[in-house]
Amino acid sequence: MEATIEHTRDKVAVSGRPAEEQLAGLMIAAYLLWVTVARKEFSLDWTQQNDPVSDAAIWCTRVVKQIAPEVPPSKIRTAALKVQKRSIKSKNLFNPLEYLITYFERSGLLK
């Protein structure tokens, strides 16, 4: 059977936790935009009720809510914190490929 984009996408979506993987991908994109376009530090602060406080946390919440309003704030917070933890510490990232390689190495997906 010839592999098609749709077939491959459907097969990937079945394995693992697709909603969390998609949210992680969205947070990576939000992070890269924040540090490369806004050129700001990706500092994350939330209240105990998962309300965003810092500018980067507000940005992450707004990005996700525009695309997937059903995602609870606690999941947004967790995904953003994972991206922050696995990220290269840099205010200005001009090499997104290097960032992605480092991110996936730190997440255990690349060895």
Secondary structure, DSSP 8 states (H G I E B T S, - for coil): ----HHHHHHHHHHSS-HHHHHHHHHHHHHHHHIIIII-------B-TT--B-SHHHHHHHHHHHHH-TTS-HHHHHHHHHHHHHHS---SS---HHHHHHHHHHHHTS--
